[in-house]
Amino acid sequence: MYRPDIFLTLIFFAAQEVVGSNFPFEAVQLSEADAKSFPAIGFGNTKAGPPPGSTVPQCRAWPGSHDWPSDAEWKQLNISLGGALLKPLPAAAACYQGENYNETTCQWLVTQAGRTRFWIDEPLSTLTQWPQGSTCTLAMNATGTCTRGGFPEYVVNATTVTHIQAAVNFARNKNVRLVIKNTGHDFGGRSMGAGALSIWVHNLKSFEFIPEYSIGQYSGMAVRVGAGIESWEMFNHMAANNITVVAPGGATVGSVGGWIAVAGHGSLASKYGLGADQVLSINVVTADGRFRTVDPHNHEDLWWALRGGGPSTFGVITSVVLKAYPPINITSVSLSFSVNPSLANGTILPGIPPPRPNAPSTTDLSAFWRGVSLSYHDCIHIITAGGYCFSYIYPLGPSSFAYSTSHTIPNITSPAFTALLEPLYTQLNTLSIPVTLPASTSLTPTLYAGNGRRTGTGDTPINTRYRSRLFPSSVWQSPSEFEALFSSIRVGVEEGGYTFHGIAYSPTLEIAGWPGANSAVNPAWRRTALHGSLMEIQPEGISAAEAKRRDERAHGYVARWKELTPGAGAYMNEGDPAETGWQGSFYGGLYGRLVGVKRRWDPWGLFWARTTPGSEAWEVVTRDGYPAGQNGRLCRVVR
């Protein structure tokens, strides 16, 4: 007999999904009563236009301007935040004569802070200094005065969703520039801004392992990760729970937020895909101040855009749910060689691993470059096996260079790895490059999660500039195209004097799976075999004219890459904030759709960061026109 009650019950149980619960800090949310008692933190309405007769401000409020919030309003905001509003001085202020001068503190900052977690745990600083404007550089016996420059005016130390909601609403209602920061791993100045209110999510450190999680087509293990979790912390949680999670390679890089919002690459990209491919659910505070859970069944356009469509653009992520996998073993082999090391008089860029001491060498410059070319070409076999290659080419002086790489493959036997690498080493030996393939017995796999005792220390602010490109795998199928591309890399190092950083991987659509294959990740990623970057240190305090000249020079070398790889793109997190044609480079053909989502969810343009969807409608007006700097007022572009 047909029983409607049983039929409906079966449908109900079939549709149930195990989605877990939010973190306790996410349960602490701003109420309508809170907003009513202090209208400046009242919620927004994306469907309501500006009040009749009102004018749209052409610039964000600026300290000292008529529309800058009063001291009483900042004080009331701090009360609403329970004391979480900070106004920290730039750390380097201790090095400048005046009331904040402290010789002991300055000396410690200069000589010791980089060996600790100071800069990662500091609310203002970012690890790339140049966008700040060099108004308070760190140095013993510093001269001049220290000013805030591109550092935010206030910082909210967010430890609950309420803190984030109140900050978002206050910035929107009071026309204050808003930025978002975690660890400060930021090569483009996105997490700083003069005259801004900064939401600092660094202390949202919650983590949960979920043994059984089901949503849509996915059923398996998962983890819920707070927005402040760093990669080293993620690895410790992996070890504690005997699992594998795709995470950033740098120990102190944030595992949520900007990493997944711009794809997120790492050592398992060819095995499990990009960071954005792992996401199953996202908790986020949007520009209207509302806290939302965004997943395949809720707010589908926002769900699509948050995974790869740009950081600091659509909201403030508080936590995500990511796929988790059984523990895996990885095997890695290092390879280094140099040419004319006795002639070397160059220096290695700060923050870059130096070439291996006493590496095998040759005096034949042509043989060196031929060997490097062979190594990059051979990486196609590594990524086909689910691995990746991580490499640098270092300019050391006239006709002196070093090359260093590591080949890493998950879940491969030692004999199989040896057989895979042997042809490359044979070819290198033929070129009289005396490298030795490690014996099969010495290739000991290690657990990807490590031993669970990582600490995440040793970062210090530097002025690294990246200019990058995603080189498509099709180049490896054509000897002439590969030779032309490698020649352009060589010219950038040999003639330009840049360090080349290459990471080979292949995060295809097939590897991305569900739901990763349907996201705002730049389609160029799915055709990529190598992420290549030209790197340099931008000197402190150079003029705007000199900065522009350096940009134009670097763009000249990257232009050749673009000519050889039409339709390819670049990785925004390790890209150039002054990239020409960044809309296509960073987002591909998805850019127009992303701008539509941005306008729908943030009609105020509240969330702004350079080279993010819709950001061309605004610009930072610096006094001297310094390119891509953040030391200036944020204003609408007049067309």
N, C-alpha and C positions, 0 to 999 in steps of 0.2 A: 504494500500500500504506500502511496505517495504521502510523505510526511513533511510539510513545509517547514515545520519547526526544526527537524533534523537537518534538512537541506540547508537552511539558513545558518545553522550552527556550524556545519561543515565549512561553509564559505567563510564564516567568521574566523575559524581556527586556521584555515589555509592562508588567510590574509595577514595574520598576526606576524609581527617581526620583532625580534629581540634587538632593541636599540639602546638599552642601558639607561642610565640617568646622568644628569649633569653634575658637575662638581659643586660642592657646597658654596664656593665663592660666587658661582653663577646664580645661586638662589637668592642672593642679596641684591635686589634690584630697586631701581628708583620707582617710587610710587607716584600716583597722580597727586596725592596729598603733599608729598615733598615738593613737587613741581609747582603746586598752587601757592605754597608758602613762600616760594622764591621764584617768581616768574622767569627770571633769567635762565633757569634750568628746565623750563617747560618744554614739552615734546613738540616736534615739528609735524607738519602735514605736507607730504610730498605732492598732494593734489591741489593745495591752496596756492594761489599766486600772491604776489606782493600786495599789501593793502592799497586801496584806491588812493591815488595822489602821492604815493611814496616814490622815492627815487632809489634806484639800485646803486649801492656804493661802488665806485670804480676801483677802490683799493681796500684791502683789509685794514682794520684799525691798526694804528701805530702808536707806540708809547709817546705820549705827549699830544696826540691828535685829539680833536674835539670828541671823537666817538670812542676813544679808548676807555675801557671800564674804569670806574673810579676806585680808589683804594677801598672804599666801603664795600663795593661790589666784589672785589677780589677777596676781601675778608669774609664776606657772606658765602662766597663759593667755598672757601676753605672750611667754614663751619659745616656746610652741606656735605663736604667730603670727609668730615671727621678728622681734619688735620692733615689730609694727604697732599695738600698743595705745597709744593716746594719752590723756592727761588734760589737755586744754588749758584754760587760763583763759578766761573771757569776755573778748573783745577790749577791751571798755570798762573793764576793771579798771585799765588804764593811766591812767584819769581820776580815780581815787579815791585819797585819801590812804592811805598804807600802804606795805608793802614792794613792791607792784607798780606804784606810781605812777610815771608817766613823762610829764612835761609835753609833751615833744617828740612822743612817740608819740601822745598824746591829741590834740594839735593837728592832727597829720597825719590821724588817723582822722576827726576832725570836719570838716576842710576839704578833704582830698585823696583819702581812700580811695574815695569814691564815684565818682571818675573812673578808677579802676583796677579790676582783677579781685579786689581784696582780699576783699570780702564773699562773692563767689561761690566763691572758693577757700578760704574759712575753714571749718574742720571743725565748729564749733559753731553759727554764726549762721544764722538764717533771715531772709528779707527782710521778713517781717511779724513785728513784735516783740511785740505785745500778749499773745499766748498765753504768753510766757515769764514774765510776772508783773511786768515793769518793776522787777526787782530789781537791775539793773546797766545803766541806760540811759546812752547815749552823750551826754556834754555836757562842755564846758569848765567847770572849777570845780565839778565834781559834788560834792554833799554826801551825807552818810550813808556807808553801806558797800555794797560790791558783793558779792553772793552769786550762786550758780549759778542759783537759781530753777528755771525750767523747762528749763534746758539739761541735756543728758545728763551723767552722771557720767564715763563713759568713751566713747571713740570708737575703732572699729577702722578703720584706713585700709586698706580692702580693695583689694588688687591681684591676688589670686588667688582661686579658688573655695575653697581651703583656709581662707583668712581668714574667708570668709562662713560656711562650714560650722562652723568652730570657734566663732565668735561665736553662731550660732544654737543650737548644742548647749549651750554654756555657759549662755546665758540661760535656756534651757528647763530644764536640769538643776538650775540654782541658783536658779530662780524670780526671775530678774532681768527687769525690764521691758526690752523691745527696741523700738528705732525704726530707721527707715531714712531716709537722707538722701543727696541728690545735690547740687543747687545751692542749695537753700534757697528756691526759688520755692514758697511754701507759705502760702496765705492762711488756713489753718485750724489750724495748729499740729501737723500730723501728723508732722513730722520732728523734733520735740523732745519731751522728757518728763523730768520730774524723776526722779532716781534711776535713769536708764536707761542701757543700753549701746546705743550708736548704731553701726550699720553704714553707713559712709560709702563709697558706690560711685562717688564723683566722679572717681576716677582710672582707671576702667575705660574708656579712650579708644580702644579698638581699633575699626577699621572695615575692611570688605572689600566691594568691588564684585564681584558674581557675574553674569557676562554671561548665563549660562543656568542657570535654576533651575526645577525641576519638582516639584510636589507636588500630589496630588489633581487638581483641575480647573484648577490654575494652571500655566502654563508661560511663562516670560519672564525678564526681568531682575529682579535682586533685590540687596539689600544686607544684610550682617550688621553689626549696630550694637552696640557695647558700651554698658553701662548708664550710663556717665558722659558720653556724647556730648551736647553741647549743640546747640541749633538752629544757631548760627552756624558751628559745626564741620561740621554736616551740610551746610550750604549750600556750604562750601568743598569738601567731598568731592563734592558734586554737580557743581560747576564743574570739578573735576579730572577727573571721569569722564564729563562731558557727559551727565548724566542728570537726572531730576526725581524727588524723593522727597517725600512729604507730611511736613511738619515743623511744629513750633510757630511762631507768629508772633514771639514774644519771643526775642531773640537768645540769651539765656543760659538759657532754659527747657530742661530735659532732654528729649531726644527719645525716651527709653525710660522704663519704670517708671511713675510716677504719671500721666504724660500719656496713655499708651495704656490704662492701667488704669481711667481714668475717661472713656473715649471719645476725647478729644484733638481739639480743634477747631483750624482754621487756614484760611488763605486759599484752599485747594483743596478745601474740604469739599463744595462744590456740584459740583465736577468729578470728584474721585476718592474722596470720602468722608472719614470721620474717621480719626484716627490708628489706632484699634483695627481699622479695616477693612483696614489694610495688612498686618497681621501674618500671616506664614506659618509661623512656628515660634518657640518661646520656650525659652530655657534658664533654669532657675530652681532655687534651693535651697529646698526645702520645710521645714515646721516640724520634721520628723524629722531634718533635717540632710543629707538626700540630694540629690544633684545630678541633675536630670532634664531631658530634652528633651521638651517638650510640644508636640504638633502635632495635626493632624486625625486621626492614626492612633494617638496615644499619650496616655493619660490624658484621655479626651474631656471628662469633667466639668470638670477643671482647665483644659483648653484653652478651654472655653467661658467659664469664670468669669474667667480672667486678662485677657480682652479686654473691658474695660468694667465689670467687676464689683466694682471697688473697689481702691484702692491700699493697700500695706502690710497686706495681708489674707491672701493665700494663699501668699506666699513672697517671696524676694528674687530679682528678675530680674537675670541677669548679662548677657544679650544677647538680641536678637531678630533674626529675618530679616523684612525688609519688602519689599513690592513696589517696583519701580523702573520709571520710565516714560521715554520719550524726552524730550529737553529741550523745554520749552514757553515761549512768549512770553506775557507778561502786559501788559495796558494798564490804567493807573490814572488816574482823574480826581478831583481834589480839589474839594470844594465847601464854602465857609464863608460864613456871614453872621451878623449880630448885630442886637440891638435895644437902642437907647439906650446905646451904648457909653460915652458921656460921663458917664453916671451910675454906671458900674461902680466899685465899691469892694471887690469880693470878691477872693478868691484862688483860684488853680487848685491842685487837690490835687497834692502831690508825686508824681512818677512818672507823671503823665498829660500827654500832649502838650498844650501850651497852644493856644488858638485862634489862627488865623492873624492876624498883625498887619495892621491896616488892611483887614480883610475888609469887603466891602460891608455896609451897615447900613440899618436902617429905624428910624423912631420909632413905628411902629404895632405895638403889642404883639400884637394879634390877628392881624395879617398875618404876624408872625414865627412864631407858633405854627402858623398855617395852613401856612406854608412848610415848617416842620419836618415836619408831618404828611404833606404831599404827598411829601416826600423819602423818608420811611420807607415810605409806600405804594408808591412807585415802585421800591423795592428788589426787589419781587417779580419785576420784569422782569430785573433784574440776576442774581438767583440762578437764574432760568429759563435764562439764557444761560450758566450754569456759573460765575458770579462770586459776589462777596460785597461787602457794604457794611460799613464800619468807622467808627463814629461816636461822638460825644460831644455832650451838651447840658450847657453849663456855666452854673451860677448865678453871676452876677457882682455882684449887688447889687440894690437895690430896682428892680423892673421892668427889669432889665438882664440879658440872657442872650446866650450865643453858641452857635452850632451849627457843628460841623465834621464832615465825612464824606469818605470816599474810596470811589469805585466802582471795583472791580477785576474784570476779566474776562480769562480766559486765551484765547489763540489767537483773537482777534477782529480784524477789519480796522478801521482807523481810521474809514473812512466808516460802517461798520456801527455802531460805538460811538457816533459822533456822532448817527446817526439814532435810536439807542435812547434817548439822553439828551435830545434836543431838546425833546420835549413837556414834560418837567419844568422845564427852564429857561424855556420860554415861560410856563408857569403861574406860576413865581416872579416873572418880570418883570411879569406881570399884577397881582400883589400889590404892585408897586412895590419889590420886592427886586432891586436892580440887579446881578444876577450875570450873568456872561458865559460862555457855553459855549466851551471851547477849540476853535480851528479844527482841522479834520480833519488838517491837515498837521502840527500840533504834537503830536498824540497818537502818540508814538513807543513801540512795544512794547519791553519789556526782558526779558532772559532771566531766568526765575524763579530760577535758581541764582546769579545775580549774577556778580560778577567774581572771586569766590574769595578776597577779601582782607578778609573780615569778622573782627572781633577780639573781640566780645562783652564790652565794657567799659561801665562807667557805672551799675552798680546800687548802691543803698544801702538799708539797712533803713528801712522806714516802717511805719505802722500802718493799712494799708488794710483796710477791711471791705467785703465784697461781699454784697448780697442780690439773688438773681437768679431768673429764670424763663425757660423755653423757651416762646416764644409760637408756637402752632401756625399753620400756613399757612391753615387753614380760616377764621381771623379775617379774612384779606385778601379772602375771598369774600363777606363780609357788611359793607356800609357801616356799619350800625349797630354791629356788634360791633367793627369797627376803630375807630370814633369813640369808643366807650366805653373801649377799651383805651388809645388814645392819650391820652384825657383823664386816665386814671389815671397815665400816665407824666408828664404835665404837672404834675399835682398833687404828685407826688413831688419834682419839681425846684423848682416855683414855691413851694409851701407848705412842703415838707419841707426844702428847701435842699440836697438830694443832687445829685451829678453823675450823669447817666444815661449809661450806656455800652451801645451797641447794636451787635450784629454780626449781619448778615443772611446766612443761608446755608440750604442745603437738602440735608442728607446722607441722602437716602432709601435704602430697602432696595435699590432698583434700582441706585443708584450704588454702594452698598456691595459688591454682587456677592458672589463667593465668595472666601474663606470669611467675609467680614465680615458678611454678612446673618444668619448664625447665630452670634450672640455674646451676651454679657451686657450689651451696651450698652442703656441705658434706652430702651425703645421710643418714648418721647416725642421722642427725637432724629429719628426717621424722619418725623415730622410737623411738624418745626420750620421756621419761616421767619425767626425773630429770637430771638437770645439777648439778653435785656435785664437790666441790672444797675443798682441804686442803689448808689452808692459814697460812702464818707466816710472820714475819718481818725479813728480812735478815739484820744482823748487818752491820753497816758501817765499812769500812776499814779492813774487814777480809781478810786473805790471800787467794790466789788462791786454795791452798790445802784445807783450811777450807771450802771454797765455794763448792768445788767438793765433800767434805765429806757430806755436808748438802744436796747437790743434790742427792747423792747416797742414803742417808737415806730416803729422801722423795720419791724417785723413788721406794724404796722397798715397801712402803705402796700402792702407785698407781699401782704397778705391780700386786697386788692382785686384784684390781678392773679390770685390763685388763684381768686377767685370768677368772674372773667371767662374763665378758661381751665381748667375742670374736667378732670382727667385728664392735664394736661400736667405737666412736671417741671422740674428745675433741673440745672445743671451743677455737680457737686460741687467741681471744681477752682477755680471762681470762684463758689462758693456760700457760704452762711452756715453756719458750724459750729454755730450755735445754731438752725438751721432747725427749725421745728415740722413734725412729720410727715415727717422727712427720709427715712424708709424708702421712702415712695411718691414723694417729690419726686426723689430721686437715683437710684432703681433701678426705679421703676414696679412692675408686677406680677411682676417677676422676683425680688423680694427674698427670698421664702420659699425658692425654689430655691437662691439664693446662700448662704443660711444653712446649708442642708443640705450644700453643697460645703465650706463653711468647717468645719463640724463633722467632716466626714469626713477632711479633710486636716490640720486643726489642732485636735485634740480638747483640747489644752492651752490654747487661746486665747492662744498665744504672740504672734502678730502682732495688734497692737491699734492702731487709730487711730480717732479720733472720727468718727462717721457712716459707718463701714464695716460690712459685714454681720456681725451678731452682736455689735457693739460695745456695744449697750445692756446687755449682761450685766456690763459693767465701768464704772467711773466714776473720774475723777480727783478725789480728795478734797482740795480746797484749804482753807486755813485760814479764809478769809472767804467761801467760796462763789462766788468769781468765775466767771461763766458762761463755759464753753468754754475756760477756761485750762488750762495744762499744768503749773503750779507746785504739784504735790501728788502724793501717793502714789496709785498705781493699785490699786483694790480692787474686789472683786466687789460687785454691787448686791444688797442684801438685800431680798427681796420678801416 
